[in-house]
Amino acid sequence: MHLGLIAVLLVLFLGPSLWIGYQAWAKVGWAWMLLLLPIAWLTGAIFGAIAAMYLVGVLEWLSNLNTPPAGAGSMGGVAWLGIWLVAALIISPFCAAIFTWLAAKFFLNA
């Protein structure tokens, strides 16, 4: 993959999380509450992966609704795993950014 494309994708997917974390740090400083922001980020990332898993499960269920079962040795499960991975890579950073923003908003108003 081209290095410029990798940089653009990193900025696109990690940008919101890093920007929200920077804004919280700029407003609060090195307060003890900021130590909980990485925990909120990790919780959001895990929540995003779980949400992607449920989304892909619903999509797989809808796909298999009117089709016969897959044959032995088919690669259908691996394909759905790949779809889940892509969905998790898209959804998790945004959920992490939302969880970090909510935690920062709660700590700033507390």
Backbone as CSV, one residue per row, in Angstrom:
resi,resn,N_x,N_y,N_z,CA_x,CA_y,CA_z,C_x,C_y,C_z
1,MET,0.842,-1.170,0.000,0.000,0.000,0.000,0.893,1.241,0.000
2,HIS,0.459,2.246,-0.657,1.232,3.473,-0.763,1.320,4.155,0.599
3,LEU,2.473,4.703,0.929,2.704,5.311,2.237,1.790,6.502,2.494
4,GLY,1.503,7.277,1.466,0.600,8.421,1.626,-0.816,7.980,1.966
5,LEU,-1.275,6.878,1.348,-2.606,6.355,1.638,-2.684,5.849,3.070
6,ILE,-1.634,5.206,3.541,-1.593,4.741,4.926,-1.665,5.921,5.884
7,ALA,-0.935,6.982,5.591,-0.964,8.171,6.448,-2.353,8.805,6.473
8,VAL,-2.999,8.880,5.316,-4.349,9.458,5.252,-5.335,8.604,6.040
9,LEU,-5.248,7.287,5.929,-6.143,6.413,6.678,-5.903,6.520,8.181
10,LEU,-4.643,6.622,8.589,-4.355,6.791,10.024,-4.925,8.093,10.547
11,VAL,-4.772,9.168,9.800,-5.332,10.454,10.227,-6.854,10.386,10.269
12,LEU,-7.456,9.727,9.285,-8.905,9.634,9.220,-9.477,8.840,10.387
13,PHE,-8.856,7.718,10.720,-9.419,6.849,11.744,-8.949,7.192,13.156
14,LEU,-7.730,7.692,13.316,-7.241,8.023,14.646,-7.383,9.498,14.981
15,GLY,-7.641,10.322,13.977,-7.736,11.768,14.181,-8.753,12.199,15.220
16,PRO,-10.005,11.714,15.148,-10.982,12.168,16.143,-10.577,11.839,17.575
17,SER,-10.065,10.642,17.808,-9.645,10.254,19.161,-8.500,11.133,19.649
18,LEU,-7.514,11.335,18.800,-6.365,12.147,19.211,-6.756,13.606,19.420
19,TRP,-7.636,14.146,18.584,-8.062,15.537,18.719,-8.855,15.748,20.006
20,ILE,-9.760,14.838,20.319,-10.549,14.961,21.548,-9.643,14.834,22.766
21,GLY,-8.709,13.912,22.722,-7.764,13.782,23.833,-6.922,15.034,24.010
22,TYR,-6.491,15.632,22.907,-5.709,16.866,22.991,-6.542,18.008,23.556
23,GLN,-7.777,18.127,23.123,-8.635,19.192,23.631,-8.886,19.037,25.126
24,ALA,-9.093,17.806,25.577,-9.291,17.574,27.007,-8.025,17.920,27.784
25,TRP,-6.872,17.542,27.247,-5.615,17.851,27.929,-5.378,19.357,27.971
26,ALA,-5.696,20.063,26.900,-5.492,21.504,26.854,-6.406,22.223,27.840
27,LYS,-7.590,21.701,28.053,-8.536,22.362,28.951,-8.260,22.031,30.411
28,VAL,-7.919,20.799,30.720,-7.767,20.359,32.110,-6.317,20.376,32.565
29,GLY,-5.385,20.092,31.667,-3.992,19.984,32.072,-3.682,18.571,32.523
30,TRP,-2.770,18.449,33.465,-2.343,17.130,33.934,-3.114,16.714,35.174
31,ALA,-4.412,16.851,35.141,-5.233,16.449,36.281,-5.305,14.928,36.356
32,TRP,-5.635,14.434,37.531,-5.699,12.974,37.721,-6.806,12.363,36.881
33,MET,-7.840,13.155,36.565,-8.974,12.613,35.813,-8.575,12.227,34.389
34,LEU,-7.537,12.872,33.868,-7.104,12.534,32.518,-6.517,11.130,32.430
35,LEU,-6.138,10.570,33.567,-5.634,9.202,33.541,-6.722,8.209,33.167
36,LEU,-7.981,8.613,33.348,-9.074,7.717,32.998,-9.474,7.814,31.523
37,LEU,-8.971,8.803,30.817,-9.323,8.932,29.399,-8.820,7.765,28.546
38,PRO,-7.597,7.246,28.753,-7.209,6.058,27.978,-8.082,4.845,28.280
39,ILE,-8.561,4.740,29.515,-9.465,3.635,29.845,-10.781,3.811,29.090
40,ALA,-11.270,5.054,29.015,-12.489,5.317,28.246,-12.254,5.032,26.766
41,TRP,-11.063,5.361,26.248,-10.752,5.086,24.850,-10.756,3.586,24.581
42,LEU,-10.112,2.814,25.474,-10.053,1.365,25.300,-11.440,0.745,25.406
43,THR,-12.243,1.227,26.338,-13.611,0.729,26.479,-14.415,1.015,25.212
44,GLY,-14.250,2.198,24.661,-14.944,2.534,23.415,-14.490,1.677,22.258
45,ALA,-13.192,1.398,22.182,-12.685,0.552,21.097,-13.247,-0.861,21.201
46,ILE,-13.302,-1.387,22.416,-13.869,-2.729,22.611,-15.360,-2.712,22.309
47,PHE,-16.059,-1.682,22.761,-17.494,-1.560,22.475,-17.728,-1.471,20.971
48,GLY,-16.886,-0.750,20.247,-17.020,-0.649,18.800,-16.814,-1.992,18.111
49,ALA,-15.856,-2.791,18.596,-15.632,-4.111,18.008,-16.829,-5.026,18.270
50,ILE,-17.417,-4.913,19.464,-18.600,-5.720,19.774,-19.784,-5.268,18.918
51,ALA,-19.933,-3.954,18.748,-21.011,-3.446,17.895,-20.826,-3.916,16.453
52,ALA,-19.592,-3.935,15.980,-19.326,-4.432,14.622,-19.652,-5.919,14.523
53,MET,-19.379,-6.665,15.600,-19.689,-8.088,15.599,-21.198,-8.311,15.484
54,TYR,-21.977,-7.532,16.234,-23.427,-7.663,16.131,-23.935,-7.239,14.753
55,LEU,-23.371,-6.169,14.210,-23.766,-5.713,12.876,-23.490,-6.790,11.831
56,VAL,-22.320,-7.393,11.881,-21.976,-8.435,10.906,-22.826,-9.682,11.141
57,GLY,-23.155,-9.969,12.397,-24.048,-11.098,12.685,-25.422,-10.901,12.074
58,VAL,-25.958,-9.693,12.174,-27.260,-9.400,11.561,-27.153,-9.482,10.045
59,LEU,-26.068,-8.936,9.477,-25.890,-9.015,8.029,-25.758,-10.458,7.550
60,GLU,-25.052,-11.289,8.311,-24.911,-12.700,7.935,-26.253,-13.414,8.051
61,TRP,-26.999,-13.095,9.096,-28.315,-13.706,9.256,-29.235,-13.331,8.101
62,LEU,-29.212,-12.053,7.712,-30.028,-11.622,6.575,-29.558,-12.269,5.273
63,SER,-28.260,-12.476,5.139,-27.723,-13.092,3.929,-28.120,-14.565,3.833
64,ASN,-28.179,-15.253,4.969,-28.480,-16.686,4.984,-29.963,-16.977,5.144
65,LEU,-30.798,-15.946,5.131,-32.219,-16.124,5.410,-32.894,-17.041,4.394
66,ASN,-32.615,-16.852,3.130,-33.283,-17.634,2.081,-32.313,-18.452,1.245
67,THR,-31.170,-18.798,1.815,-30.193,-19.596,1.075,-29.951,-20.896,1.810
68,PRO,-29.600,-21.937,1.090,-29.306,-23.205,1.768,-27.996,-23.095,2.552
69,PRO,-27.768,-24.017,3.470,-26.520,-23.979,4.239,-25.296,-24.146,3.335
70,ALA,-24.189,-23.576,3.779,-22.952,-23.667,2.997,-22.419,-25.089,3.019
71,GLY,-21.745,-25.434,1.961,-21.174,-26.766,1.865,-19.963,-26.929,2.781
72,ALA,-19.585,-28.178,2.987,-18.438,-28.459,3.838,-17.178,-27.892,3.201
73,GLY,-16.358,-27.252,4.002,-15.102,-26.703,3.520,-15.239,-25.362,2.836
74,SER,-16.403,-24.741,2.909,-16.559,-23.438,2.260,-15.843,-22.369,3.081
75,MET,-15.543,-21.265,2.441,-14.802,-20.182,3.092,-15.729,-19.065,3.546
76,GLY,-17.008,-19.331,3.696,-17.960,-18.302,4.081,-17.660,-17.700,5.439
77,GLY,-17.281,-18.527,6.396,-16.961,-18.015,7.731,-15.747,-17.106,7.725
78,VAL,-14.765,-17.441,6.918,-13.572,-16.603,6.821,-13.912,-15.265,6.176
79,ALA,-14.811,-15.291,5.201,-15.228,-14.046,4.561,-15.954,-13.143,5.556
80,TRP,-16.840,-13.721,6.365,-17.542,-12.908,7.364,-16.590,-12.400,8.431
81,LEU,-15.565,-13.167,8.737,-14.544,-12.690,9.680,-13.817,-11.483,9.099
82,GLY,-13.514,-11.519,7.803,-12.876,-10.377,7.149,-13.779,-9.160,7.127
83,ILE,-15.082,-9.391,6.878,-16.031,-8.274,6.894,-16.109,-7.687,8.290
84,TRP,-16.109,-8.548,9.328,-16.130,-8.047,10.711,-14.876,-7.236,11.000
85,LEU,-13.731,-7.694,10.529,-12.486,-6.976,10.783,-12.520,-5.581,10.170
86,VAL,-12.997,-5.478,8.944,-13.106,-4.166,8.299,-14.107,-3.286,9.049
87,ALA,-15.251,-3.851,9.419,-16.259,-3.084,10.159,-15.708,-2.636,11.514
88,ALA,-14.969,-3.500,12.187,-14.398,-3.143,13.489,-13.341,-2.053,13.335
89,LEU,-12.560,-2.105,12.264,-11.556,-1.075,12.043,-12.178,0.275,11.719
90,ILE,-13.397,0.263,11.206,-14.085,1.520,10.907,-14.860,2.027,12.116
91,ILE,-15.574,1.147,12.804,-16.462,1.558,13.891,-15.702,1.820,15.191
92,SER,-14.691,1.016,15.503,-14.006,1.123,16.799,-13.372,2.490,17.069
93,PRO,-12.648,3.095,16.136,-12.081,4.414,16.444,-13.139,5.475,16.711
94,PHE,-14.258,5.397,16.007,-15.309,6.380,16.244,-15.978,6.166,17.597
95,CYS,-16.200,4.913,17.980,-16.744,4.638,19.315,-15.740,5.055,20.384
96,ALA,-14.463,4.826,20.139,-13.441,5.242,21.096,-13.429,6.754,21.247
97,ALA,-13.572,7.469,20.144,-13.616,8.934,20.213,-14.846,9.414,20.970
98,ILE,-15.985,8.784,20.743,-17.208,9.172,21.448,-17.084,8.893,22.940
99,PHE,-16.560,7.725,23.308,-16.401,7.397,24.727,-15.413,8.343,25.391
100,THR,-14.329,8.692,24.704,-13.355,9.626,25.266,-13.976,11.001,25.440
101,TRP,-14.747,11.433,24.458,-15.420,12.735,24.551,-16.411,12.755,25.708
102,LEU,-17.193,11.676,25.856,-18.153,11.619,26.955,-17.459,11.627,28.313
103,ALA,-16.353,10.887,28.430,-15.611,10.869,29.687,-15.014,12.238,29.985
104,ALA,-14.449,12.889,28.979,-13.874,14.224,29.190,-14.963,15.219,29.562
105,LYS,-16.106,15.134,28.908,-17.213,16.042,29.223,-17.698,15.807,30.647
106,PHE,-17.780,14.551,31.066,-18.206,14.239,32.438,-17.202,14.754,33.461
107,PHE,-15.904,14.568,33.194,-14.886,14.990,34.149,-14.765,16.507,34.216
108,LEU,-15.009,17.180,33.097,-14.907,18.639,33.114,-16.091,19.269,33.845
109,ASN,-17.230,18.609,33.832,-18.399,19.137,34.520,-18.522,18.638,35.950
110,ALA,-17.692,17.677,36.342,-17.784,17.115,37.697,-17.154,18.032,38.730
